[in-house]
């Protein structure tokens, strides 16, 4: 039964409102694929054995590679038509486990670098959290720490080369392949030779052995890498700069042969596309659903906040047949596939980023990182049975979610989130429609660095950092049931209240919201501070559920 909700003062985008612009592609401008094979392969000892090795990092204190910026156009401040300035009555979700993650206070760990770039993945029985420069394995039922902290480069010790020697902890990625029931752990190196280091578990147990691969990333400095799972490929996006991080060359998309990675085949392939520098920071679609995407559907990507103006995003797609990888294609170069969204104003008074987030007790302001969409581009497929049985709903749909930090009407930063939809059938990128969006900013606090996903009932949960001149950096979540008014979230739940501020501006570059295999339990990880210091962060990982999801 649908419960009535209080009507809030929130402009909501009507269902299906969408304008697609500039779909004509210039064939001569489509980049050609670069086809490569793995440059290294090995098999690791069981992780439970590696976890017994000393945890003292040989890198010393490590400041993460600063996130490289793009030239962003400045737009006049405009009214946000989907700003939510008050909350829905009631909270129909609650926190389950609320665990101290790797960071200050975690056993046998001393903060040796900043920021943490916290992310996690959820398997059948375990949760893997990875921050810079280490990861840990938790029991997802009890929350017990099963192993860790383990230095990231320890995993690639038997592979040797750049993955073992130059892997200093930046931008790690923990993923779970829910169809193969295997772990996918990845990290780039940021010293020449630039390398993608990928580890695939041999079993569903994160503490077992891994197939280890090294792939060349060419000559471009591979900043801000993000990975996403699809059915035929694992995809990676990164922002390529010139040597030593100078001169933006454009975003790069690489896809990896999923079947060969899972089989531990040393000949596993990689296909990369270097895109034009008029694009920026892309995110790959990343499967959350129990049902796979329709057979043959290409993997989609999203990015480019200011491709034309402050009311569009850019969509991309990769098509590949791994029997003929040289024929792979990508669409969307030069922002040629635009999707219209409600008008937004870039964070920090239209500047799309910068240090403008105030903190309690210090003069230093935090980086909003508002010049890019935030990890992840989460994907959900309702599956063929979504509209029958006890939980009957609308005809099945495909869903994609993403979020970013934008300017709210009071000058603070709010969390803009989007849901795109398409029918459950193989669709081109042009078939995606914007179903709903909102900018969550119910008070004067700043909210940024978010991540969003949905459960099997269509409930949505958004996690983020909260801060103000009167509030230490903290962690919050806000969500909506599928019966709530479009574009609106219920009241906020604070995961943990910070007790300190960061005496510096370099806040973490992303956080991670995931959905469990049960289709109901959300998992979120984010950073906060328990003491005011330049770099002594803590992290949290928590589970959460909506009351109506079973």
Buried (B, 14 or more C-beta within 10 A) or exposed (E): EEEEBEEBEBBBBEEEBBEBEBBEBEEEEBBEBBBBBBBBBBEBBBBBEBBEEEBEBEBEEBEBBEBBBBEBEEBEBBEBBBBBBBBBEEBBBEBEBBBBBBBBBBEEBEBBBBBBBBBBBBBEBBBBBBBBBBBBBBEBEEBEBBBBBBBBBBBBBBBEBBBBBBBBBBBBBBBBBBBBBBBBBBBBBBBEBBBBBBBBBBEBBBBBBBBBBBBBBBEBBBBBBBBBBBBBBBBBBBBBBEEEBEEBBBBBBBBBBBEBBBEBBEEBBBBBBBBBBBBBBBBBBBBBBBBBBBEEBBBBBBBBBBBBEBBBBBBBBBBBEBEEBEEBBBBBBBBBBBBBBBBBBBBBEBBBBBBBBBBBEBEBBBBBBBBBBBBBBBBBBBBEEBBEEEBEBEEBBBBBBBBBBBBBBEEBBBBBBBBBBBEBEBBBBBBBBBBBBBBBBBBEBBBBBBBBBBBBBBBBBBBBBBBBBEBBBBBBBBBBBBBBBBBBBBBBBEBBEBBBBBBBBBBBBBBBBBBBBBBBBBBBBBBBBBBBBEBBBBBBBBBBBBEBBE
